[in-house]
Amino acid sequence: MAKQNPKILSFVAWLTGVIVSLAVGFAMIGGTLSLPTWLGGDTVAMLAGWIVVLTTALGVVLAILKK
């Protein structure tokens, strides 16, 4: 079995998390994913989507600056 570089695996896992976070955030903003009305409905989902997108973008910027 070939040796695997832990840095590469860590980067792939991090990148996957960023892509999934952005996909979920934009789906909530666009209305594809929503919340039940008893949890606030579309308005709360859109707000949560923006929070996810902005904090993900901030995390990416901070990770790049850290390197």
TABEL-V650936 format. One line per field, one symbol per residue. ss: DSSP state (@ for helix, = for strand, . for the rest). phi: phi as a letter, one per 30 degrees, with the letter a starting at -180 (. if undefined). burial: I if it has 24 or more other ideal C-beta (glycine too) atoms within 12 Angstrom, else O. A space follows every 50 residues. Layout:
# TABEL-V650936
ss = ???
phi = ???
burial = ???
This chain:
# TABEL-V650936
ss = .....@@@@@@@@@@@@@@@@@@@@@@@@@......@@@.@@@@@@@@@@ @@@@@@@@@@@@@@@@.
phi = .ddcddddddddddddddddddddddddddjdcbcdddcjiddddddddd ddddddddddddddddd
burial = OOOOOOOOOOOOOOOOOIOOIIOOIIOIIOOOOOOOOOOOOOOOIIOIIO OIIOOIOOOOOOOOOOO
